[in-house]
């Protein structure tokens, strides 16, 4: 088999150790192997880089193992052509399995050019990606806290959510804070309503007539403080993300010119795919990488499965949330009883209503609420 890289190295990365196997192929085709084990501490990783440089290694392959590959990649990418490989693509043949054999197998595959590199964006994009993904996790954490707040209120026989649209609006927050402070009079609590909510004072008095115990007040105080902390952190983090997006002003403006793409959505798209589209051979490759196209598994002339791949969950999430903006629903919408299913970023099945424009007669699908179809 043809040798593509005559000076290469395969790395089997773990939490505490890295096993490196260097393969050097002479002009006569003789292969020399050197295997060494390093710890994942920075000093040892720098020693690994020096050893690879002294051996004139040009290409390095790393198996993508959780997040353990990142420290190694960060220290080697400047001096070597580092290839991050999907673990499913380099499964070894059955037999004895050791860290040394794994590193040798990776190096041998790399030597013959049989490894396909995963997409790793440049350093500035990776910084932006970490920040946008952290923001996404904070948003999910806030949603969990809001649900926890609602459960606590229900446990205290407070049915505020049955009357108020937003439990954490100005009126809702003042009512919850009054409950924390010890107020139990439903009429006094209802009088804290503002704006259009004051039209529902009788319903509010019924909803706020509960059985709030001391432990409910303790839980509500902690949950509300946590929500305030998360909202403050999200605000600061968004400002930091905006600063990182300064070099990509033009790309962001192009993205936001697409219907349905907001500023935060554009930031996530840039963070996930970067701005250099040369890394994707075509738009179809990008859609497949994001996990937005059907799978293709066939054998014996039969189609086995058309399920979409895992793809990039962060990119897939924002794109599936944004696509209904391409088809604004007119006020004259005629709803049909057809129900179809569309998978979103969290792999849950969401309800979609198929609607028809009475003027054009076209049928379009539009995402509705967040109810799960069972």
C-alpha positions in Angstrom: 0.0 0.0 0.0 1.3 3.5 -0.9 2.9 5.5 1.9 1.6 9.0 2.1 3.4 10.3 5.2 6.8 8.9 5.8 7.3 10.7 9.1 4.1 10.6 11.2 2.8 9.9 14.7 -0.3 8.4 16.2 -1.5 9.5 19.6 -3.8 7.5 21.9 -5.0 10.1 24.3 -6.4 9.5 27.8 -7.2 11.6 30.8 -3.8 11.2 32.5 -1.5 9.8 29.7 -0.7 10.0 26.0 0.8 7.1 24.2 2.7 8.2 21.1 3.9 6.0 18.3 6.2 7.5 15.7 6.6 5.7 12.4 9.4 6.6 10.0 9.5 5.0 6.6 12.8 4.9 4.9 13.2 5.2 1.0 13.6 1.4 0.9 10.3 0.9 2.7 11.6 -0.1 6.0 9.5 1.1 8.9 11.0 2.2 12.2 8.7 2.5 15.3 9.3 4.5 18.4 6.7 4.4 21.3 6.7 6.6 24.3 4.2 7.5 27.0 3.8 11.0 28.3 1.5 12.5 31.0 -1.1 15.1 30.0 0.5 17.8 32.1 1.7 20.8 30.1 5.4 20.2 30.7 5.2 16.7 29.4 3.1 17.7 26.4 5.8 20.2 25.5 8.4 17.4 25.9 6.2 15.4 23.5 6.3 18.3 21.0 10.1 18.5 21.3 10.4 14.7 20.7 8.2 14.8 17.6 10.2 17.8 16.3 13.5 16.0 16.9 12.2 13.0 15.0 11.2 15.2 12.0 7.5 14.3 12.3 5.3 16.3 9.9 1.8 14.8 10.6 0.1 13.8 13.8 -3.2 12.0 14.2 -5.3 12.2 17.4 -8.4 10.2 18.3 -11.2 12.5 19.5 -11.6 11.3 23.0 -14.1 13.5 24.9 -12.3 16.8 25.7 -9.0 15.2 26.5 -7.7 15.8 23.0 -7.9 19.6 23.3 -4.8 20.2 25.5 -2.7 18.1 23.1 -4.1 19.7 20.0 -3.6 23.2 21.4 0.1 22.6 22.0 0.9 20.7 18.7 -1.2 22.6 16.1 1.4 25.4 15.6 4.3 23.1 14.6 2.6 20.0 13.1 -0.2 19.1 10.7 -2.5 17.7 13.4 -5.5 15.5 12.3 -8.4 15.0 14.7 -10.1 11.7 13.8 -13.5 10.4 14.7 -13.1 7.3 16.9 -15.7 5.4 14.8 -13.4 5.8 11.8 -10.4 4.1 13.3 -11.7 1.1 15.2 -9.0 -1.5 15.4 -9.3 -5.0 14.2 -10.5 -7.6 16.8 -7.8 -9.0 19.0 -5.6 -7.8 21.8 -6.2 -4.1 22.7 -3.6 -2.0 24.5 -2.8 1.7 24.4 0.4 0.9 22.6 -1.3 -1.1 19.9 -4.0 1.7 19.5 -1.3 4.3 18.9 0.5 2.0 16.4 -2.8 1.4 14.6 -3.5 5.2 14.4 0.0 5.9 13.1 -0.2 3.1 10.5 -3.5 4.4 9.2 -2.1 7.9 9.0 1.0 6.7 7.3 -1.1 5.3 4.4 -3.4 8.4 4.3 -6.5 6.4 5.4 -7.7 8.9 8.0 -10.3 11.6 7.4 -9.7 14.8 9.4 -12.5 16.3 11.5 -13.3 19.9 11.1 -11.5 22.1 13.6 -12.0 25.8 13.2 -9.1 28.3 13.8 -8.3 29.5 17.2 -10.4 32.7 17.2 -13.5 30.8 16.1 -12.8 28.2 18.8 -12.8 30.9 21.4 -16.1 32.3 20.1 -17.5 28.7 20.0 -16.7 28.1 23.6 -18.4 31.3 24.7 -21.6 30.7 22.6 -21.9 27.1 23.8 -21.5 28.2 27.4 -24.3 30.8 26.7 -26.5 28.0 25.4 -25.9 25.9 28.5 -26.7 28.9 30.8 -30.0 29.4 28.9 -30.9 25.8 29.4 -30.0 26.0 33.1 -32.2 29.1 33.5 -35.1 27.3 31.9 -34.6 24.4 34.4 -34.6 26.9 37.3 -37.8 28.5 36.0 -39.4 25.0 35.8 -38.2 24.3 39.3 -39.7 27.6 40.5 -43.1 26.7 39.0 -43.0 23.2 40.6 -42.3 24.9 44.0 -45.3 27.2 43.5 -47.5 24.3 42.6 -46.4 22.5 45.7 -47.5 25.5 47.7 -50.9 25.6 46.1 -50.0 28.8 44.3 -51.6 28.7 40.8 -50.0 31.9 39.5 -49.0 30.4 36.1 -52.7 29.6 35.4 -53.5 33.3 35.3 -50.3 35.2 34.5 -48.7 34.5 31.1 -45.2 35.2 32.4 -44.6 34.1 36.0 -41.3 36.0 36.1 -42.6 39.3 34.7 -42.6 42.4 36.8 -45.9 41.5 38.5 -45.0 37.9 39.0 -41.6 38.7 40.5 -43.2 41.2 43.0 -45.8 38.6 44.0 -43.2 35.9 44.4 -40.9 38.2 46.4 -43.9 39.1 48.7 -44.5 35.4 49.3 -40.8 35.0 50.2 -41.1 37.9 52.6 -44.0 36.2 54.4 -47.1 37.8 52.9 -50.1 35.4 52.8 -53.1 37.6 52.1 -54.3 36.8 48.6 -55.9 40.2 48.1 -52.7 42.0 49.0 -50.7 39.8 46.7 -53.1 40.3 43.8 -52.9 44.1 44.2 -49.3 43.9 43.2 -50.4 43.2 39.6 -49.5 45.7 36.9 -50.8 46.7 33.5 -53.3 44.3 31.8 -52.9 41.8 34.6 -55.0 44.0 36.8 -58.0 43.0 34.7 -57.7 39.6 36.3 -57.7 40.5 39.9 -60.5 38.1 40.9 -58.7 35.2 39.2 -55.4 36.3 40.8 -56.9 36.3 44.3 -58.1 32.7 43.8 -54.7 31.6 42.3 -52.7 33.2 45.2 -54.7 31.6 47.9 -52.3 28.9 48.8 -50.6 27.0 51.6 -47.0 28.4 51.6 -44.8 26.7 54.2 -41.4 28.0 55.5 -39.5 25.6 53.4 -41.3 26.9 50.3 -40.1 30.4 51.0 -36.6 29.2 51.5 -36.6 27.3 48.1 -38.3 30.2 46.3 -35.6 32.7 47.6 -32.7 30.5 46.5 -34.3 29.7 43.1 -35.1 33.4 42.4 -31.6 34.4 43.4 -30.1 31.8 41.1 -32.3 33.0 38.2 -31.2 36.6 38.8 -27.5 35.4 38.8 -28.0 33.5 35.6 -29.6 36.5 33.9 -26.8 38.8 35.0 -24.2 36.3 33.8 -26.0 35.9 30.4 -26.0 39.7 30.0 -22.3 40.0 30.7 -21.5 37.0 28.5 -23.4 38.4 25.6 -21.3 41.6 25.8 -18.1 39.4 25.7 -19.5 37.5 22.6 -20.2 40.8 20.9 -16.6 41.8 21.4 -15.4 38.5 19.9 -17.6 39.1 16.9 -16.1 42.4 15.9 -13.8 41.0 13.2 -16.8 39.2 11.6 -19.1 42.2 11.2 -19.5 41.7 7.4 -20.3 37.9 7.7 -22.8 38.6 10.5 -24.6 41.2 8.4 -24.9 38.8 5.6 -26.3 36.1 7.9 -28.8 38.5 9.5 -30.1 39.5 6.0 -31.6 36.0 5.8 -35.2 35.9 7.1 -35.4 34.2 10.4 -31.7 34.7 11.4 -31.3 37.0 14.4 -28.1 38.4 15.7 -27.6 35.7 18.3 -28.3 33.0 15.8 -25.8 34.5 13.4 -23.2 34.5 16.2 -23.8 30.8 16.8 -23.6 29.9 13.1 -20.2 31.8 12.8 -19.0 30.1 16.0 -19.9 26.6 14.7 -18.8 26.7 11.1 -16.4 29.6 10.9 -16.2 32.0 8.0 -14.0 30.0 5.6 -16.4 27.9 3.6 -13.6 26.2 1.6 -13.5 23.5 4.3 -16.9 22.3 3.0 -16.9 21.0 -0.6 -20.5 22.0 -1.1 -23.6 23.2 0.6 -24.8 19.5 0.7 -21.7 18.6 2.7 -22.4 21.4 5.2 -26.0 20.3 5.6 -24.8 16.7 6.2 -22.2 17.8 8.7 -24.8 19.8 10.6 -27.2 16.8 10.7 -29.9 18.4 8.7 -30.3 15.9 5.8 -31.6 12.4 5.8 -29.2 9.5 6.3 -28.2 7.1 3.5 -27.9 3.5 4.5 -28.6 0.9 1.9 -27.7 -2.8 1.5 -28.9 -5.3 -1.0 -31.0 -2.7 -2.8 -33.0 -2.0 0.3 -32.9 1.3 2.2 -32.2 0.4 5.9 -32.6 3.8 7.5 -33.1 7.4 6.6 -32.6 8.8 10.1 -30.6 12.0 10.3 -27.1 11.8 11.8 -26.1 13.3 15.1 -24.3 16.2 13.3 -23.6 19.4 15.2 -26.3 19.7 17.8 -25.7 23.4 18.4 -25.9 24.4 14.8 -28.8 22.1 14.1 -30.7 23.6 17.0 -30.5 27.2 15.9 -31.2 26.4 12.3 -34.3 24.4 13.0 -35.5 27.2 15.3 -34.9 29.8 12.6 -36.3 28.2 9.5 -40.0 29.1 10.2 -39.0 32.7 9.7 -38.6 32.0 6.0 -42.4 31.4 5.8 -44.3 34.0 7.8 -47.9 32.8 8.4 -50.5 35.2 7.0 -53.5 36.2 9.1 -55.7 34.4 6.6 -54.1 31.0 7.4 -56.4 28.0 7.0 -55.3 25.3 9.4 -55.5 21.7 8.3 -55.8 18.7 10.6 -52.6 17.2 9.2 -49.9 16.6 11.9 -46.3 15.8 10.8 -43.2 15.3 12.9 -39.9 17.1 12.6 -36.8 16.3 14.8 -35.2 19.2 16.5 -31.8 19.6 18.2 -32.7 17.8 21.3 -34.0 14.8 19.4 -37.5 15.3 20.7 -40.5 15.1 18.4 -42.2 18.5 18.0 -45.6 19.2 16.7 -45.9 20.9 13.3 -49.1 22.1 11.6 -49.4 22.0 7.9 -51.1 25.1 6.7 -52.4 26.4 3.3 -52.2 29.9 2.0 -55.7 30.6 0.5 -54.3 33.0 -2.0 -51.5 30.9 -3.5 -52.8 27.5 -2.6 -49.3 26.5 -1.4 -48.8 24.1 1.5 -46.1 24.9 4.0 -45.1 23.5 7.4 -44.7 25.8 10.4 -43.3 25.1 13.8 -45.9 25.8 16.6 -45.6 25.2 20.3 -43.2 23.1 22.3 -45.6 20.3 23.0 -44.2 16.8 22.5 -46.1 14.4 20.4 -46.4 10.9 21.9 
